[in-house]
Amino acid sequence: MKRLSGKCFCGAVAYAVEDAFVYAAICHCSNCRRTTGSAFKPFAGIPREKLALTKGADSLLIYGGPDNHDAHCRACGSLLYSLVREAAWVHVAMGTLVDAPTIRPTHHIFVGSKAPWYEITDDLPQYEGHKSA
């Protein structure tokens, strides 16, 4: 399995992740906008055990609890990943990947609360909240 590398802006924290993402989406919720400082957060989901920190574990700033949190670089503030689903999955912030993943986002979520100044211009499906199964 191909491994991808990722890192924060300043390089203090780095990780490796298998190129085996199960899903990828673009989230427009207010929390993702605030944590990224952007109109949305593109992320790719993968089981937690497929991501490993390779540098700077002591440089992580964890916001949230042990089962659900955002992991940022303490030095530069980059959001690297979010631990979700009772700590079983990781949502990797795709902008921190150094290597290109095979997967591409397939849909937009939480468009019901997207930034009013941002217009979605692609043809991907849009969901008001989480994607329905």
Biotite code that builds the C-alpha atoms (Angstrom):
import biotite.structure as struc

atoms = struc.array([
    struc.Atom([0.000, 0.000, 0.000], chain_id="A", res_id=1, res_name="MET", atom_name="CA", element="C"),
    struc.Atom([1.346, 3.407, -0.975], chain_id="A", res_id=2, res_name="LYS", atom_name="CA", element="C"),
    struc.Atom([2.058, 5.715, 1.970], chain_id="A", res_id=3, res_name="ARG", atom_name="CA", element="C"),
    struc.Atom([1.513, 9.444, 1.752], chain_id="A", res_id=4, res_name="LEU", atom_name="CA", element="C"),
    struc.Atom([3.301, 12.066, 3.794], chain_id="A", res_id=5, res_name="SER", atom_name="CA", element="C"),
    struc.Atom([1.833, 15.175, 5.314], chain_id="A", res_id=6, res_name="GLY", atom_name="CA", element="C"),
    struc.Atom([3.020, 18.011, 7.498], chain_id="A", res_id=7, res_name="LYS", atom_name="CA", element="C"),
    struc.Atom([2.085, 21.305, 9.061], chain_id="A", res_id=8, res_name="CYS", atom_name="CA", element="C"),
    struc.Atom([3.067, 24.709, 7.655], chain_id="A", res_id=9, res_name="PHE", atom_name="CA", element="C"),
    struc.Atom([6.236, 25.092, 9.751], chain_id="A", res_id=10, res_name="CYS", atom_name="CA", element="C"),
    struc.Atom([7.282, 21.428, 9.503], chain_id="A", res_id=11, res_name="GLY", atom_name="CA", element="C"),
    struc.Atom([7.320, 20.769, 13.252], chain_id="A", res_id=12, res_name="ALA", atom_name="CA", element="C"),
    struc.Atom([4.739, 17.981, 12.892], chain_id="A", res_id=13, res_name="VAL", atom_name="CA", element="C"),
    struc.Atom([4.686, 15.342, 10.167], chain_id="A", res_id=14, res_name="ALA", atom_name="CA", element="C"),
    struc.Atom([2.672, 12.200, 9.548], chain_id="A", res_id=15, res_name="TYR", atom_name="CA", element="C"),
    struc.Atom([2.394, 9.223, 7.218], chain_id="A", res_id=16, res_name="ALA", atom_name="CA", element="C"),
    struc.Atom([-0.934, 7.785, 6.096], chain_id="A", res_id=17, res_name="VAL", atom_name="CA", element="C"),
    struc.Atom([-1.889, 4.936, 3.811], chain_id="A", res_id=18, res_name="GLU", atom_name="CA", element="C"),
    struc.Atom([-3.360, 5.959, 0.468], chain_id="A", res_id=19, res_name="ASP", atom_name="CA", element="C"),
    struc.Atom([-6.455, 3.976, 1.395], chain_id="A", res_id=20, res_name="ALA", atom_name="CA", element="C"),
    struc.Atom([-8.955, 6.699, 2.261], chain_id="A", res_id=21, res_name="PHE", atom_name="CA", element="C"),
    struc.Atom([-12.525, 5.417, 2.441], chain_id="A", res_id=22, res_name="VAL", atom_name="CA", element="C"),
    struc.Atom([-14.262, 8.739, 1.710], chain_id="A", res_id=23, res_name="TYR", atom_name="CA", element="C"),
    struc.Atom([-13.489, 12.389, 1.087], chain_id="A", res_id=24, res_name="ALA", atom_name="CA", element="C"),
    struc.Atom([-15.726, 15.433, 1.335], chain_id="A", res_id=25, res_name="ALA", atom_name="CA", element="C"),
    struc.Atom([-15.722, 19.193, 1.630], chain_id="A", res_id=26, res_name="ILE", atom_name="CA", element="C"),
    struc.Atom([-17.241, 20.469, 4.869], chain_id="A", res_id=27, res_name="CYS", atom_name="CA", element="C"),
    struc.Atom([-18.764, 23.944, 5.065], chain_id="A", res_id=28, res_name="HIS", atom_name="CA", element="C"),
    struc.Atom([-19.845, 23.927, 8.745], chain_id="A", res_id=29, res_name="CYS", atom_name="CA", element="C"),
    struc.Atom([-18.954, 26.909, 10.898], chain_id="A", res_id=30, res_name="SER", atom_name="CA", element="C"),
    struc.Atom([-16.559, 24.852, 13.060], chain_id="A", res_id=31, res_name="ASN", atom_name="CA", element="C"),
    struc.Atom([-14.514, 23.708, 10.054], chain_id="A", res_id=32, res_name="CYS", atom_name="CA", element="C"),
    struc.Atom([-14.467, 27.254, 8.704], chain_id="A", res_id=33, res_name="ARG", atom_name="CA", element="C"),
    struc.Atom([-13.193, 28.623, 12.010], chain_id="A", res_id=34, res_name="ARG", atom_name="CA", element="C"),
    struc.Atom([-10.544, 25.957, 12.555], chain_id="A", res_id=35, res_name="THR", atom_name="CA", element="C"),
    struc.Atom([-9.135, 26.370, 9.030], chain_id="A", res_id=36, res_name="THR", atom_name="CA", element="C"),
    struc.Atom([-9.732, 30.090, 8.522], chain_id="A", res_id=37, res_name="GLY", atom_name="CA", element="C"),
    struc.Atom([-11.226, 29.205, 5.154], chain_id="A", res_id=38, res_name="SER", atom_name="CA", element="C"),
    struc.Atom([-14.654, 28.850, 3.528], chain_id="A", res_id=39, res_name="ALA", atom_name="CA", element="C"),
    struc.Atom([-14.493, 25.054, 3.892], chain_id="A", res_id=40, res_name="PHE", atom_name="CA", element="C"),
    struc.Atom([-12.355, 22.091, 4.936], chain_id="A", res_id=41, res_name="LYS", atom_name="CA", element="C"),
    struc.Atom([-11.575, 19.352, 2.407], chain_id="A", res_id=42, res_name="PRO", atom_name="CA", element="C"),
    struc.Atom([-10.936, 16.145, 4.353], chain_id="A", res_id=43, res_name="PHE", atom_name="CA", element="C"),
    struc.Atom([-10.386, 12.453, 3.727], chain_id="A", res_id=44, res_name="ALA", atom_name="CA", element="C"),
    struc.Atom([-11.500, 9.755, 6.165], chain_id="A", res_id=45, res_name="GLY", atom_name="CA", element="C"),
    struc.Atom([-9.533, 6.684, 7.118], chain_id="A", res_id=46, res_name="ILE", atom_name="CA", element="C"),
    struc.Atom([-9.402, 4.265, 10.085], chain_id="A", res_id=47, res_name="PRO", atom_name="CA", element="C"),
    struc.Atom([-7.225, 5.739, 12.822], chain_id="A", res_id=48, res_name="ARG", atom_name="CA", element="C"),
    struc.Atom([-4.609, 2.986, 12.778], chain_id="A", res_id=49, res_name="GLU", atom_name="CA", element="C"),
    struc.Atom([-3.642, 3.871, 9.183], chain_id="A", res_id=50, res_name="LYS", atom_name="CA", element="C"),
    struc.Atom([-2.191, 7.260, 10.213], chain_id="A", res_id=51, res_name="LEU", atom_name="CA", element="C"),
    struc.Atom([1.050, 7.588, 12.164], chain_id="A", res_id=52, res_name="ALA", atom_name="CA", element="C"),
    struc.Atom([2.893, 10.655, 13.385], chain_id="A", res_id=53, res_name="LEU", atom_name="CA", element="C"),
    struc.Atom([6.458, 10.595, 12.106], chain_id="A", res_id=54, res_name="THR", atom_name="CA", element="C"),
    struc.Atom([7.676, 13.821, 13.699], chain_id="A", res_id=55, res_name="LYS", atom_name="CA", element="C"),
    struc.Atom([6.652, 16.212, 16.438], chain_id="A", res_id=56, res_name="GLY", atom_name="CA", element="C"),
    struc.Atom([4.116, 14.324, 18.553], chain_id="A", res_id=57, res_name="ALA", atom_name="CA", element="C"),
    struc.Atom([5.120, 16.625, 21.419], chain_id="A", res_id=58, res_name="ASP", atom_name="CA", element="C"),
    struc.Atom([4.340, 19.627, 19.191], chain_id="A", res_id=59, res_name="SER", atom_name="CA", element="C"),
    struc.Atom([0.655, 18.749, 18.801], chain_id="A", res_id=60, res_name="LEU", atom_name="CA", element="C"),
    struc.Atom([-2.051, 20.952, 20.241], chain_id="A", res_id=61, res_name="LEU", atom_name="CA", element="C"),
    struc.Atom([-5.151, 18.855, 20.856], chain_id="A", res_id=62, res_name="ILE", atom_name="CA", element="C"),
    struc.Atom([-8.470, 20.682, 20.977], chain_id="A", res_id=63, res_name="TYR", atom_name="CA", element="C"),
    struc.Atom([-11.287, 18.502, 22.287], chain_id="A", res_id=64, res_name="GLY", atom_name="CA", element="C"),
    struc.Atom([-11.488, 15.225, 24.156], chain_id="A", res_id=65, res_name="GLY", atom_name="CA", element="C"),
    struc.Atom([-9.746, 11.869, 23.819], chain_id="A", res_id=66, res_name="PRO", atom_name="CA", element="C"),
    struc.Atom([-12.423, 10.413, 21.489], chain_id="A", res_id=67, res_name="ASP", atom_name="CA", element="C"),
    struc.Atom([-13.139, 13.447, 19.290], chain_id="A", res_id=68, res_name="ASN", atom_name="CA", element="C"),
    struc.Atom([-10.650, 16.255, 18.746], chain_id="A", res_id=69, res_name="HIS", atom_name="CA", element="C"),
    struc.Atom([-8.776, 18.432, 16.300], chain_id="A", res_id=70, res_name="ASP", atom_name="CA", element="C"),
    struc.Atom([-4.979, 18.059, 16.170], chain_id="A", res_id=71, res_name="ALA", atom_name="CA", element="C"),
    struc.Atom([-3.089, 21.249, 15.360], chain_id="A", res_id=72, res_name="HIS", atom_name="CA", element="C"),
    struc.Atom([0.590, 22.125, 15.300], chain_id="A", res_id=73, res_name="CYS", atom_name="CA", element="C"),
    struc.Atom([1.332, 24.011, 18.501], chain_id="A", res_id=74, res_name="ARG", atom_name="CA", element="C"),
    struc.Atom([3.850, 26.269, 16.706], chain_id="A", res_id=75, res_name="ALA", atom_name="CA", element="C"),
    struc.Atom([2.091, 27.312, 13.474], chain_id="A", res_id=76, res_name="CYS", atom_name="CA", element="C"),
    struc.Atom([-1.531, 26.369, 14.206], chain_id="A", res_id=77, res_name="GLY", atom_name="CA", element="C"),
    struc.Atom([-2.082, 24.174, 11.133], chain_id="A", res_id=78, res_name="SER", atom_name="CA", element="C"),
    struc.Atom([-5.025, 21.789, 11.474], chain_id="A", res_id=79, res_name="LEU", atom_name="CA", element="C"),
    struc.Atom([-3.590, 18.379, 10.567], chain_id="A", res_id=80, res_name="LEU", atom_name="CA", element="C"),
    struc.Atom([-6.448, 16.003, 11.312], chain_id="A", res_id=81, res_name="TYR", atom_name="CA", element="C"),
    struc.Atom([-9.573, 15.462, 13.344], chain_id="A", res_id=82, res_name="SER", atom_name="CA", element="C"),
    struc.Atom([-10.187, 12.351, 15.433], chain_id="A", res_id=83, res_name="LEU", atom_name="CA", element="C"),
    struc.Atom([-13.839, 11.337, 14.986], chain_id="A", res_id=84, res_name="VAL", atom_name="CA", element="C"),
    struc.Atom([-16.363, 8.534, 15.547], chain_id="A", res_id=85, res_name="ARG", atom_name="CA", element="C"),
    struc.Atom([-15.246, 7.724, 19.094], chain_id="A", res_id=86, res_name="GLU", atom_name="CA", element="C"),
    struc.Atom([-11.569, 7.790, 18.066], chain_id="A", res_id=87, res_name="ALA", atom_name="CA", element="C"),
    struc.Atom([-11.954, 5.048, 15.448], chain_id="A", res_id=88, res_name="ALA", atom_name="CA", element="C"),
    struc.Atom([-11.462, 7.319, 12.401], chain_id="A", res_id=89, res_name="TRP", atom_name="CA", element="C"),
    struc.Atom([-9.302, 10.258, 11.359], chain_id="A", res_id=90, res_name="VAL", atom_name="CA", element="C"),
    struc.Atom([-10.341, 13.055, 9.025], chain_id="A", res_id=91, res_name="HIS", atom_name="CA", element="C"),
    struc.Atom([-7.084, 14.193, 7.439], chain_id="A", res_id=92, res_name="VAL", atom_name="CA", element="C"),
    struc.Atom([-7.092, 17.838, 6.378], chain_id="A", res_id=93, res_name="ALA", atom_name="CA", element="C"),
    struc.Atom([-6.259, 17.321, 2.701], chain_id="A", res_id=94, res_name="MET", atom_name="CA", element="C"),
    struc.Atom([-4.380, 20.618, 2.480], chain_id="A", res_id=95, res_name="GLY", atom_name="CA", element="C"),
    struc.Atom([-1.659, 19.197, 4.756], chain_id="A", res_id=96, res_name="THR", atom_name="CA", element="C"),
    struc.Atom([-0.870, 16.262, 2.454], chain_id="A", res_id=97, res_name="LEU", atom_name="CA", element="C"),
    struc.Atom([2.506, 16.605, 0.727], chain_id="A", res_id=98, res_name="VAL", atom_name="CA", element="C"),
    struc.Atom([1.762, 13.706, -1.626], chain_id="A", res_id=99, res_name="ASP", atom_name="CA", element="C"),
    struc.Atom([-1.352, 13.555, -3.796], chain_id="A", res_id=100, res_name="ALA", atom_name="CA", element="C"),
    struc.Atom([-3.915, 10.994, -2.635], chain_id="A", res_id=101, res_name="PRO", atom_name="CA", element="C"),
    struc.Atom([-5.792, 8.743, -5.030], chain_id="A", res_id=102, res_name="THR", atom_name="CA", element="C"),
    struc.Atom([-9.161, 9.865, -3.636], chain_id="A", res_id=103, res_name="ILE", atom_name="CA", element="C"),
    struc.Atom([-10.882, 13.146, -4.467], chain_id="A", res_id=104, res_name="ARG", atom_name="CA", element="C"),
    struc.Atom([-13.775, 14.770, -2.571], chain_id="A", res_id=105, res_name="PRO", atom_name="CA", element="C"),
    struc.Atom([-17.103, 13.398, -3.784], chain_id="A", res_id=106, res_name="THR", atom_name="CA", element="C"),
    struc.Atom([-19.573, 15.757, -2.111], chain_id="A", res_id=107, res_name="HIS", atom_name="CA", element="C"),
    struc.Atom([-20.121, 18.883, 0.005], chain_id="A", res_id=108, res_name="HIS", atom_name="CA", element="C"),
    struc.Atom([-21.587, 18.657, 3.508], chain_id="A", res_id=109, res_name="ILE", atom_name="CA", element="C"),
    struc.Atom([-23.189, 21.239, 5.789], chain_id="A", res_id=110, res_name="PHE", atom_name="CA", element="C"),
    struc.Atom([-23.920, 23.576, 2.918], chain_id="A", res_id=111, res_name="VAL", atom_name="CA", element="C"),
    struc.Atom([-26.914, 24.768, 4.943], chain_id="A", res_id=112, res_name="GLY", atom_name="CA", element="C"),
    struc.Atom([-24.455, 26.734, 7.079], chain_id="A", res_id=113, res_name="SER", atom_name="CA", element="C"),
    struc.Atom([-21.824, 27.600, 4.463], chain_id="A", res_id=114, res_name="LYS", atom_name="CA", element="C"),
    struc.Atom([-20.237, 31.045, 4.364], chain_id="A", res_id=115, res_name="ALA", atom_name="CA", element="C"),
    struc.Atom([-22.705, 33.380, 2.646], chain_id="A", res_id=116, res_name="PRO", atom_name="CA", element="C"),
    struc.Atom([-19.873, 35.033, 0.713], chain_id="A", res_id=117, res_name="TRP", atom_name="CA", element="C"),
    struc.Atom([-18.703, 31.751, -0.848], chain_id="A", res_id=118, res_name="TYR", atom_name="CA", element="C"),
    struc.Atom([-20.325, 30.218, -3.929], chain_id="A", res_id=119, res_name="GLU", atom_name="CA", element="C"),
    struc.Atom([-19.905, 26.506, -4.644], chain_id="A", res_id=120, res_name="ILE", atom_name="CA", element="C"),
    struc.Atom([-19.133, 26.293, -8.347], chain_id="A", res_id=121, res_name="THR", atom_name="CA", element="C"),
    struc.Atom([-18.515, 22.583, -8.970], chain_id="A", res_id=122, res_name="ASP", atom_name="CA", element="C"),
    struc.Atom([-21.066, 19.885, -9.781], chain_id="A", res_id=123, res_name="ASP", atom_name="CA", element="C"),
    struc.Atom([-20.496, 17.695, -6.713], chain_id="A", res_id=124, res_name="LEU", atom_name="CA", element="C"),
    struc.Atom([-23.622, 16.722, -4.727], chain_id="A", res_id=125, res_name="PRO", atom_name="CA", element="C"),
    struc.Atom([-24.478, 19.052, -1.840], chain_id="A", res_id=126, res_name="GLN", atom_name="CA", element="C"),
    struc.Atom([-26.017, 18.058, 1.505], chain_id="A", res_id=127, res_name="TYR", atom_name="CA", element="C"),
    struc.Atom([-27.560, 20.340, 4.124], chain_id="A", res_id=128, res_name="GLU", atom_name="CA", element="C"),
    struc.Atom([-25.906, 18.308, 6.894], chain_id="A", res_id=129, res_name="GLY", atom_name="CA", element="C"),
    struc.Atom([-24.122, 14.966, 6.918], chain_id="A", res_id=130, res_name="HIS", atom_name="CA", element="C"),
    struc.Atom([-24.434, 12.880, 3.772], chain_id="A", res_id=131, res_name="LYS", atom_name="CA", element="C"),
    struc.Atom([-27.366, 10.489, 3.984], chain_id="A", res_id=132, res_name="SER", atom_name="CA", element="C"),
    struc.Atom([-26.528, 6.836, 3.634], chain_id="A", res_id=133, res_name="ALA", atom_name="CA", element="C"),
])
